[in-house]
Amino acid sequence: MSAVKTVGELAERMRLAAPPSEDDVTILLDGRRIDSKEAAEQWLVEVDAIRTSRAALNDPNK
């Protein structure tokens, strides 16, 4: 399969793609599986907390 070159191509491939299989999930380095909306939302909360703490550490106004 050739590389996707446009957003339209990506959208068309996604539209035609088969549904994900049971094992077609993101697995984080710590072994957690992002296999549901709730798992993805929890992970995004964690990512946001990390970004916020890093931004606070790099704040030049401190």
mmCIF file of the N, C-alpha and C atoms, coordinates in Angstrom:
data_MODEL
# 
_entry.id   MODEL 
# 
loop_
_atom_site.group_PDB 
_atom_site.id 
_atom_site.type_symbol 
_atom_site.label_atom_id 
_atom_site.label_alt_id 
_atom_site.label_comp_id 
_atom_site.label_asym_id 
_atom_site.label_entity_id 
_atom_site.label_seq_id 
_atom_site.pdbx_PDB_ins_code 
_atom_site.Cartn_x 
_atom_site.Cartn_y 
_atom_site.Cartn_z 
_atom_site.occupancy 
_atom_site.B_iso_or_equiv 
_atom_site.pdbx_formal_charge 
_atom_site.auth_seq_id 
_atom_site.auth_comp_id 
_atom_site.auth_asym_id 
_atom_site.auth_atom_id 
_atom_site.pdbx_PDB_model_num 
ATOM 1   N N  . MET A 1 1  ? 0.847   -1.177 0.000  1.00 0.00 ? 1  MET A N  1 
ATOM 2   C CA . MET A 1 1  ? 0.000   0.000  0.000  1.00 0.00 ? 1  MET A CA 1 
ATOM 3   C C  . MET A 1 1  ? 0.895   1.243  0.000  1.00 0.00 ? 1  MET A C  1 
ATOM 4   N N  . SER A 1 2  ? 0.541   2.216  -0.800 1.00 0.00 ? 2  SER A N  1 
ATOM 5   C CA . SER A 1 2  ? 1.350   3.433  -0.892 1.00 0.00 ? 2  SER A CA 1 
ATOM 6   C C  . SER A 1 2  ? 1.038   4.384  0.264  1.00 0.00 ? 2  SER A C  1 
ATOM 7   N N  . ALA A 1 3  ? 1.952   5.309  0.477  1.00 0.00 ? 3  ALA A N  1 
ATOM 8   C CA . ALA A 1 3  ? 1.805   6.281  1.567  1.00 0.00 ? 3  ALA A CA 1 
ATOM 9   C C  . ALA A 1 3  ? 0.659   7.252  1.261  1.00 0.00 ? 3  ALA A C  1 
ATOM 10  N N  . VAL A 1 4  ? -0.010  7.676  2.305  1.00 0.00 ? 4  VAL A N  1 
ATOM 11  C CA . VAL A 1 4  ? -1.077  8.669  2.177  1.00 0.00 ? 4  VAL A CA 1 
ATOM 12  C C  . VAL A 1 4  ? -0.436  10.031 1.985  1.00 0.00 ? 4  VAL A C  1 
ATOM 13  N N  . LYS A 1 5  ? -0.938  10.795 1.021  1.00 0.00 ? 5  LYS A N  1 
ATOM 14  C CA . LYS A 1 5  ? -0.356  12.102 0.731  1.00 0.00 ? 5  LYS A CA 1 
ATOM 15  C C  . LYS A 1 5  ? -1.265  13.271 1.067  1.00 0.00 ? 5  LYS A C  1 
ATOM 16  N N  . THR A 1 6  ? -2.553  13.015 1.235  1.00 0.00 ? 6  THR A N  1 
ATOM 17  C CA . THR A 1 6  ? -3.482  14.096 1.546  1.00 0.00 ? 6  THR A CA 1 
ATOM 18  C C  . THR A 1 6  ? -4.446  13.646 2.635  1.00 0.00 ? 6  THR A C  1 
ATOM 19  N N  . VAL A 1 7  ? -5.078  14.621 3.256  1.00 0.00 ? 7  VAL A N  1 
ATOM 20  C CA . VAL A 1 7  ? -6.093  14.323 4.271  1.00 0.00 ? 7  VAL A CA 1 
ATOM 21  C C  . VAL A 1 7  ? -7.258  13.586 3.626  1.00 0.00 ? 7  VAL A C  1 
ATOM 22  N N  . GLY A 1 8  ? -7.599  13.969 2.409  1.00 0.00 ? 8  GLY A N  1 
ATOM 23  C CA . GLY A 1 8  ? -8.676  13.297 1.694  1.00 0.00 ? 8  GLY A CA 1 
ATOM 24  C C  . GLY A 1 8  ? -8.387  11.818 1.473  1.00 0.00 ? 8  GLY A C  1 
ATOM 25  N N  . GLU A 1 9  ? -7.134  11.507 1.115  1.00 0.00 ? 9  GLU A N  1 
ATOM 26  C CA . GLU A 1 9  ? -6.738  10.101 0.936  1.00 0.00 ? 9  GLU A CA 1 
ATOM 27  C C  . GLU A 1 9  ? -6.864  9.338  2.257  1.00 0.00 ? 9  GLU A C  1 
ATOM 28  N N  . LEU A 1 10 ? -6.425  9.957  3.333  1.00 0.00 ? 10 LEU A N  1 
ATOM 29  C CA . LEU A 1 10 ? -6.511  9.305  4.637  1.00 0.00 ? 10 LEU A CA 1 
ATOM 30  C C  . LEU A 1 10 ? -7.969  9.052  5.010  1.00 0.00 ? 10 LEU A C  1 
ATOM 31  N N  . ALA A 1 11 ? -8.805  10.061 4.808  1.00 0.00 ? 11 ALA A N  1 
ATOM 32  C CA . ALA A 1 11 ? -10.227 9.916  5.133  1.00 0.00 ? 11 ALA A CA 1 
ATOM 33  C C  . ALA A 1 11 ? -10.855 8.792  4.320  1.00 0.00 ? 11 ALA A C  1 
ATOM 34  N N  . GLU A 1 12 ? -10.525 8.710  3.044  1.00 0.00 ? 12 GLU A N  1 
ATOM 35  C CA . GLU A 1 12 ? -11.080 7.653  2.193  1.00 0.00 ? 12 GLU A CA 1 
ATOM 36  C C  . GLU A 1 12 ? -10.605 6.279  2.642  1.00 0.00 ? 12 GLU A C  1 
ATOM 37  N N  . ARG A 1 13 ? -9.334  6.147  2.990  1.00 0.00 ? 13 ARG A N  1 
ATOM 38  C CA . ARG A 1 13 ? -8.829  4.852  3.472  1.00 0.00 ? 13 ARG A CA 1 
ATOM 39  C C  . ARG A 1 13 ? -9.496  4.459  4.784  1.00 0.00 ? 13 ARG A C  1 
ATOM 40  N N  . MET A 1 14 ? -9.684  5.426  5.661  1.00 0.00 ? 14 MET A N  1 
ATOM 41  C CA . MET A 1 14 ? -10.337 5.123  6.936  1.00 0.00 ? 14 MET A CA 1 
ATOM 42  C C  . MET A 1 14 ? -11.792 4.719  6.719  1.00 0.00 ? 14 MET A C  1 
ATOM 43  N N  . ARG A 1 15 ? -12.454 5.363  5.761  1.00 0.00 ? 15 ARG A N  1 
ATOM 44  C CA . ARG A 1 15 ? -13.855 5.041  5.468  1.00 0.00 ? 15 ARG A CA 1 
ATOM 45  C C  . ARG A 1 15 ? -13.974 3.608  4.965  1.00 0.00 ? 15 ARG A C  1 
ATOM 46  N N  . LEU A 1 16 ? -13.007 3.174  4.175  1.00 0.00 ? 16 LEU A N  1 
ATOM 47  C CA . LEU A 1 16 ? -13.045 1.840  3.577  1.00 0.00 ? 16 LEU A CA 1 
ATOM 48  C C  . LEU A 1 16 ? -12.433 0.758  4.467  1.00 0.00 ? 16 LEU A C  1 
ATOM 49  N N  . ALA A 1 17 ? -11.767 1.150  5.530  1.00 0.00 ? 17 ALA A N  1 
ATOM 50  C CA . ALA A 1 17 ? -11.058 0.183  6.379  1.00 0.00 ? 17 ALA A CA 1 
ATOM 51  C C  . ALA A 1 17 ? -12.025 -0.713 7.141  1.00 0.00 ? 17 ALA A C  1 
ATOM 52  N N  . ALA A 1 18 ? -11.562 -1.909 7.378  1.00 0.00 ? 18 ALA A N  1 
ATOM 53  C CA . ALA A 1 18 ? -12.331 -2.847 8.206  1.00 0.00 ? 18 ALA A CA 1 
ATOM 54  C C  . ALA A 1 18 ? -12.282 -2.376 9.656  1.00 0.00 ? 18 ALA A C  1 
ATOM 55  N N  . PRO A 1 19 ? -13.234 -2.797 10.474 1.00 0.00 ? 19 PRO A N  1 
ATOM 56  C CA . PRO A 1 19 ? -13.180 -2.422 11.894 1.00 0.00 ? 19 PRO A CA 1 
ATOM 57  C C  . PRO A 1 19 ? -11.930 -3.005 12.545 1.00 0.00 ? 19 PRO A C  1 
ATOM 58  N N  . PRO A 1 20 ? -11.467 -2.383 13.629 1.00 0.00 ? 20 PRO A N  1 
ATOM 59  C CA . PRO A 1 20 ? -10.265 -2.897 14.299 1.00 0.00 ? 20 PRO A CA 1 
ATOM 60  C C  . PRO A 1 20 ? -10.519 -4.283 14.883 1.00 0.00 ? 20 PRO A C  1 
ATOM 61  N N  . SER A 1 21 ? -9.471  -5.075 14.941 1.00 0.00 ? 21 SER A N  1 
ATOM 62  C CA . SER A 1 21 ? -9.576  -6.393 15.565 1.00 0.00 ? 21 SER A CA 1 
ATOM 63  C C  . SER A 1 21 ? -9.458  -6.231 17.079 1.00 0.00 ? 21 SER A C  1 
ATOM 64  N N  . GLU A 1 22 ? -9.711  -7.304 17.798 1.00 0.00 ? 22 GLU A N  1 
ATOM 65  C CA . GLU A 1 22 ? -9.661  -7.277 19.264 1.00 0.00 ? 22 GLU A CA 1 
ATOM 66  C C  . GLU A 1 22 ? -8.297  -6.841 19.776 1.00 0.00 ? 22 GLU A C  1 
ATOM 67  N N  . ASP A 1 23 ? -7.226  -7.200 19.067 1.00 0.00 ? 23 ASP A N  1 
ATOM 68  C CA . ASP A 1 23 ? -5.884  -6.858 19.533 1.00 0.00 ? 23 ASP A CA 1 
ATOM 69  C C  . ASP A 1 23 ? -5.321  -5.602 18.866 1.00 0.00 ? 23 ASP A C  1 
ATOM 70  N N  . ASP A 1 24 ? -6.139  -4.885 18.135 1.00 0.00 ? 24 ASP A N  1 
ATOM 71  C CA . ASP A 1 24 ? -5.700  -3.678 17.429 1.00 0.00 ? 24 ASP A CA 1 
ATOM 72  C C  . ASP A 1 24 ? -5.907  -2.461 18.324 1.00 0.00 ? 24 ASP A C  1 
ATOM 73  N N  . VAL A 1 25 ? -5.059  -2.348 19.346 1.00 0.00 ? 25 VAL A N  1 
ATOM 74  C CA . VAL A 1 25 ? -5.160  -1.251 20.310 1.00 0.00 ? 25 VAL A CA 1 
ATOM 75  C C  . VAL A 1 25 ? -3.770  -0.689 20.597 1.00 0.00 ? 25 VAL A C  1 
ATOM 76  N N  . THR A 1 26 ? -3.740  0.525  21.081 1.00 0.00 ? 26 THR A N  1 
ATOM 77  C CA . THR A 1 26 ? -2.492  1.128  21.521 1.00 0.00 ? 26 THR A CA 1 
ATOM 78  C C  . THR A 1 26 ? -2.108  0.519  22.862 1.00 0.00 ? 26 THR A C  1 
ATOM 79  N N  . ILE A 1 27 ? -0.847  0.133  22.986 1.00 0.00 ? 27 ILE A N  1 
ATOM 80  C CA . ILE A 1 27 ? -0.328  -0.385 24.258 1.00 0.00 ? 27 ILE A CA 1 
ATOM 81  C C  . ILE A 1 27 ? 0.801   0.541  24.681 1.00 0.00 ? 27 ILE A C  1 
ATOM 82  N N  . LEU A 1 28 ? 0.651   1.153  25.858 1.00 0.00 ? 28 LEU A N  1 
ATOM 83  C CA . LEU A 1 28 ? 1.647   2.093  26.366 1.00 0.00 ? 28 LEU A CA 1 
ATOM 84  C C  . LEU A 1 28 ? 2.889   1.355  26.846 1.00 0.00 ? 28 LEU A C  1 
ATOM 85  N N  . LEU A 1 29 ? 3.964   2.094  27.040 1.00 0.00 ? 29 LEU A N  1 
ATOM 86  C CA . LEU A 1 29 ? 5.223   1.482  27.491 1.00 0.00 ? 29 LEU A CA 1 
ATOM 87  C C  . LEU A 1 29 ? 5.079   0.763  28.826 1.00 0.00 ? 29 LEU A C  1 
ATOM 88  N N  . ASP A 1 30 ? 4.129   1.219  29.667 1.00 0.00 ? 30 ASP A N  1 
ATOM 89  C CA . ASP A 1 30 ? 3.930   0.560  30.955 1.00 0.00 ? 30 ASP A CA 1 
ATOM 90  C C  . ASP A 1 30 ? 2.979   -0.639 30.859 1.00 0.00 ? 30 ASP A C  1 
ATOM 91  N N  . GLY A 1 31 ? 2.553   -0.983 29.632 1.00 0.00 ? 31 GLY A N  1 
ATOM 92  C CA . GLY A 1 31 ? 1.707   -2.156 29.426 1.00 0.00 ? 31 GLY A CA 1 
ATOM 93  C C  . GLY A 1 31 ? 0.216   -1.876 29.402 1.00 0.00 ? 31 GLY A C  1 
ATOM 94  N N  . ARG A 1 32 ? -0.184  -0.675 29.762 1.00 0.00 ? 32 ARG A N  1 
ATOM 95  C CA . ARG A 1 32 ? -1.613  -0.362 29.737 1.00 0.00 ? 32 ARG A CA 1 
ATOM 96  C C  . ARG A 1 32 ? -2.134  -0.347 28.309 1.00 0.00 ? 32 ARG A C  1 
ATOM 97  N N  . ARG A 1 33 ? -3.352  -0.861 28.137 1.00 0.00 ? 33 ARG A N  1 
ATOM 98  C CA . ARG A 1 33 ? -3.987  -0.899 26.829 1.00 0.00 ? 33 ARG A CA 1 
ATOM 99  C C  . ARG A 1 33 ? -5.005  0.231  26.730 1.00 0.00 ? 33 ARG A C  1 
ATOM 100 N N  . ILE A 1 34 ? -4.903  1.004  25.680 1.00 0.00 ? 34 ILE A N  1 
ATOM 101 C CA . ILE A 1 34 ? -5.880  2.067  25.415 1.00 0.00 ? 34 ILE A CA 1 
ATOM 102 C C  . ILE A 1 34 ? -6.917  1.450  24.480 1.00 0.00 ? 34 ILE A C  1 
ATOM 103 N N  . ASP A 1 35 ? -7.871  0.751  25.092 1.00 0.00 ? 35 ASP A N  1 
ATOM 104 C CA . ASP A 1 35 ? -8.828  -0.042 24.326 1.00 0.00 ? 35 ASP A CA 1 
ATOM 105 C C  . ASP A 1 35 ? -10.282 0.404  24.501 1.00 0.00 ? 35 ASP A C  1 
ATOM 106 N N  . SER A 1 36 ? -10.455 1.580  25.074 1.00 0.00 ? 36 SER A N  1 
ATOM 107 C CA . SER A 1 36 ? -11.809 2.110  25.231 1.00 0.00 ? 36 SER A CA 1 
ATOM 108 C C  . SER A 1 36 ? -11.743 3.633  25.285 1.00 0.00 ? 36 SER A C  1 
ATOM 109 N N  . LYS A 1 37 ? -12.893 4.234  25.124 1.00 0.00 ? 37 LYS A N  1 
ATOM 110 C CA . LYS A 1 37 ? -12.967 5.690  25.219 1.00 0.00 ? 37 LYS A CA 1 
ATOM 111 C C  . LYS A 1 37 ? -12.511 6.148  26.605 1.00 0.00 ? 37 LYS A C  1 
ATOM 112 N N  . GLU A 1 38 ? -12.928 5.433  27.625 1.00 0.00 ? 38 GLU A N  1 
ATOM 113 C CA . GLU A 1 38 ? -12.570 5.798  29.000 1.00 0.00 ? 38 GLU A CA 1 
ATOM 114 C C  . GLU A 1 38 ? -11.065 5.693  29.236 1.00 0.00 ? 38 GLU A C  1 
ATOM 115 N N  . ALA A 1 39 ? -10.449 4.653  28.703 1.00 0.00 ? 39 ALA A N  1 
ATOM 116 C CA . ALA A 1 39 ? -8.992  4.499  28.863 1.00 0.00 ? 39 ALA A CA 1 
ATOM 117 C C  . ALA A 1 39 ? -8.260  5.630  28.146 1.00 0.00 ? 39 ALA A C  1 
ATOM 118 N N  . ALA A 1 40 ? -8.753  6.009  26.967 1.00 0.00 ? 40 ALA A N  1 
ATOM 119 C CA . ALA A 1 40 ? -8.126  7.109  26.220 1.00 0.00 ? 40 ALA A CA 1 
ATOM 120 C C  . ALA A 1 40 ? -8.293  8.429  26.971 1.00 0.00 ? 40 ALA A C  1 
ATOM 121 N N  . GLU A 1 41 ? -9.474  8.663  27.520 1.00 0.00 ? 41 GLU A N  1 
ATOM 122 C CA . GLU A 1 41 ? -9.706  9.902  28.269 1.00 0.00 ? 41 GLU A CA 1 
ATOM 123 C C  . GLU A 1 41 ? -8.811  9.977  29.500 1.00 0.00 ? 41 GLU A C  1 
ATOM 124 N N  . GLN A 1 42 ? -8.657  8.871  30.222 1.00 0.00 ? 42 GLN A N  1 
ATOM 125 C CA . GLN A 1 42 ? -7.795  8.845  31.407 1.00 0.00 ? 42 GLN A CA 1 
ATOM 126 C C  . GLN A 1 42 ? -6.356  9.125  31.017 1.00 0.00 ? 42 GLN A C  1 
ATOM 127 N N  . TRP A 1 43 ? -5.884  8.521  29.936 1.00 0.00 ? 43 TRP A N  1 
ATOM 128 C CA . TRP A 1 43 ? -4.521  8.734  29.480 1.00 0.00 ? 43 TRP A CA 1 
ATOM 129 C C  . TRP A 1 43 ? -4.320  10.198 29.091 1.00 0.00 ? 43 TRP A C  1 
ATOM 130 N N  . LEU A 1 44 ? -5.307  10.804 28.423 1.00 0.00 ? 44 LEU A N  1 
ATOM 131 C CA . LEU A 1 44 ? -5.189  12.208 28.040 1.00 0.00 ? 44 LEU A CA 1 
ATOM 132 C C  . LEU A 1 44 ? -5.139  13.124 29.257 1.00 0.00 ? 44 LEU A C  1 
ATOM 133 N N  . VAL A 1 45 ? -5.861  12.780 30.321 1.00 0.00 ? 45 VAL A N  1 
ATOM 134 C CA . VAL A 1 45 ? -5.786  13.544 31.569 1.00 0.00 ? 45 VAL A CA 1 
ATOM 135 C C  . VAL A 1 45 ? -4.363  13.475 32.126 1.00 0.00 ? 45 VAL A C  1 
ATOM 136 N N  . GLU A 1 46 ? -3.764  12.299 32.087 1.00 0.00 ? 46 GLU A N  1 
ATOM 137 C CA . GLU A 1 46 ? -2.390  12.129 32.570 1.00 0.00 ? 46 GLU A CA 1 
ATOM 138 C C  . GLU A 1 46 ? -1.403  12.931 31.720 1.00 0.00 ? 46 GLU A C  1 
ATOM 139 N N  . VAL A 1 47 ? -1.568  12.884 30.403 1.00 0.00 ? 47 VAL A N  1 
ATOM 140 C CA . VAL A 1 47 ? -0.688  13.634 29.507 1.00 0.00 ? 47 VAL A CA 1 
ATOM 141 C C  . VAL A 1 47 ? -0.811  15.127 29.785 1.00 0.00 ? 47 VAL A C  1 
ATOM 142 N N  . ASP A 1 48 ? -2.033  15.613 29.982 1.00 0.00 ? 48 ASP A N  1 
ATOM 143 C CA . ASP A 1 48 ? -2.247  17.030 30.270 1.00 0.00 ? 48 ASP A CA 1 
ATOM 144 C C  . ASP A 1 48 ? -1.571  17.428 31.583 1.00 0.00 ? 48 ASP A C  1 
ATOM 145 N N  . ALA A 1 49 ? -1.662  16.564 32.596 1.00 0.00 ? 49 ALA A N  1 
ATOM 146 C CA . ALA A 1 49 ? -1.027  16.860 33.884 1.00 0.00 ? 49 ALA A CA 1 
ATOM 147 C C  . ALA A 1 49 ? 0.492   16.940 33.736 1.00 0.00 ? 49 ALA A C  1 
ATOM 148 N N  . ILE A 1 50 ? 1.058   16.048 32.951 1.00 0.00 ? 50 ILE A N  1 
ATOM 149 C CA . ILE A 1 50 ? 2.506   16.073 32.722 1.00 0.00 ? 50 ILE A CA 1 
ATOM 150 C C  . ILE A 1 50 ? 2.905   17.356 32.005 1.00 0.00 ? 50 ILE A C  1 
ATOM 151 N N  . ARG A 1 51 ? 2.158   17.720 30.974 1.00 0.00 ? 51 ARG A N  1 
ATOM 152 C CA . ARG A 1 51 ? 2.467   18.948 30.238 1.00 0.00 ? 51 ARG A CA 1 
ATOM 153 C C  . ARG A 1 51 ? 2.341   20.180 31.124 1.00 0.00 ? 51 ARG A C  1 
ATOM 154 N N  . THR A 1 52 ? 1.324   20.207 31.957 1.00 0.00 ? 52 THR A N  1 
ATOM 155 C CA . THR A 1 52 ? 1.128   21.341 32.857 1.00 0.00 ? 52 THR A CA 1 
ATOM 156 C C  . THR A 1 52 ? 2.279   21.456 33.848 1.00 0.00 ? 52 THR A C  1 
ATOM 157 N N  . SER A 1 53 ? 2.704   20.328 34.408 1.00 0.00 ? 53 SER A N  1 
ATOM 158 C CA . SER A 1 53 ? 3.796   20.380 35.386 1.00 0.00 ? 53 SER A CA 1 
ATOM 159 C C  . SER A 1 53 ? 5.110   20.773 34.718 1.00 0.00 ? 53 SER A C  1 
ATOM 160 N N  . ARG A 1 54 ? 5.349   20.298 33.510 1.00 0.00 ? 54 ARG A N  1 
ATOM 161 C CA . ARG A 1 54 ? 6.569   20.683 32.794 1.00 0.00 ? 54 ARG A CA 1 
ATOM 162 C C  . ARG A 1 54 ? 6.553   22.162 32.439 1.00 0.00 ? 54 ARG A C  1 
ATOM 163 N N  . ALA A 1 55 ? 5.398   22.679 32.050 1.00 0.00 ? 55 ALA A N  1 
ATOM 164 C CA . ALA A 1 55 ? 5.289   24.099 31.730 1.00 0.00 ? 55 ALA A CA 1 
ATOM 165 C C  . ALA A 1 55 ? 5.561   24.939 32.977 1.00 0.00 ? 55 ALA A C  1 
ATOM 166 N N  . ALA A 1 56 ? 5.067   24.489 34.132 1.00 0.00 ? 56 ALA A N  1 
ATOM 167 C CA . ALA A 1 56 ? 5.290   25.219 35.381 1.00 0.00 ? 56 ALA A CA 1 
ATOM 168 C C  . ALA A 1 56 ? 6.780   25.231 35.738 1.00 0.00 ? 56 ALA A C  1 
ATOM 169 N N  . LEU A 1 57 ? 7.459   24.112 35.495 1.00 0.00 ? 57 LEU A N  1 
ATOM 170 C CA . LEU A 1 57 ? 8.881   24.055 35.800 1.00 0.00 ? 57 LEU A CA 1 
ATOM 171 C C  . LEU A 1 57 ? 9.699   24.976 34.890 1.00 0.00 ? 57 LEU A C  1 
ATOM 172 N N  . ASN A 1 58 ? 9.214   25.188 33.686 1.00 0.00 ? 58 ASN A N  1 
ATOM 173 C CA . ASN A 1 58 ? 9.938   26.017 32.725 1.00 0.00 ? 58 ASN A CA 1 
ATOM 174 C C  . ASN A 1 58 ? 9.441   27.458 32.685 1.00 0.00 ? 58 ASN A C  1 
ATOM 175 N N  . ASP A 1 59 ? 8.576   27.825 33.595 1.00 0.00 ? 59 ASP A N  1 
ATOM 176 C CA . ASP A 1 59 ? 7.997   29.182 33.612 1.00 0.00 ? 59 ASP A CA 1 
ATOM 177 C C  . ASP A 1 59 ? 9.083   30.196 34.005 1.00 0.00 ? 59 ASP A C  1 
ATOM 178 N N  . PRO A 1 60 ? 9.432   31.123 33.119 1.00 0.00 ? 60 PRO A N  1 
ATOM 179 C CA . PRO A 1 60 ? 10.485  32.103 33.431 1.00 0.00 ? 60 PRO A CA 1 
ATOM 180 C C  . PRO A 1 60 ? 10.049  33.152 34.456 1.00 0.00 ? 60 PRO A C  1 
ATOM 181 N N  . ASN A 1 61 ? 8.768   33.232 34.779 1.00 0.00 ? 61 ASN A N  1 
ATOM 182 C CA . ASN A 1 61 ? 8.256   34.218 35.742 1.00 0.00 ? 61 ASN A CA 1 
ATOM 183 C C  . ASN A 1 61 ? 8.305   33.729 37.168 1.00 0.00 ? 61 ASN A C  1 
ATOM 184 N N  . LYS A 1 62 ? 8.888   32.587 37.396 1.00 0.00 ? 62 LYS A N  1 
ATOM 185 C CA . LYS A 1 62 ? 8.967   32.039 38.767 1.00 0.00 ? 62 LYS A CA 1 
ATOM 186 C C  . LYS A 1 62 ? 10.125  32.645 39.499 1.00 0.00 ? 62 LYS A C  1 
# 
